[in-house]
Amino acid sequence: MASDVSELTVNYEEDGVLVVKELAKEVLTRGAWATLVFRYRQWDRARNDYGPDRYTIRRYKKWNDEYRQRSKFNISSADQARKLIAVLEKWIKEAGASGAGEQAGEDEE
């Protein structure tokens, strides 16, 4: 487990093979609850190569000075990521048009 957000990773090795290879990471929130988004590739045994880029959003809770994963959402393709982005942009635009401003502060958990 990691004690600092910057140490969190989705890299995963099994039997000497890096099965999940992290390509990039962005920290969305820090604190007792941290939210990160990762870009990664997964090893495809049939092709003996890494598959296409995938994305995952992970939430971690700091407990006893260590971050522990509490939830995750995997985005399995660039197409699914584009659809998610489009929906979020639409909702943000709608909220702006209705006069609902952005909330300040961190997520409540």
Buried (B, 14 or more C-beta within 10 A) or exposed (E): EBEEBEEBEBEBEEEEEBBBBBEEBEEEBBEEBBBBBBBBBBBEEEEEEBEEBBBBBBBBBBEEEEBEBEEEEEBEEEEEBEEBEEEEEEEEEEEEEEEEEEEEEEEEE
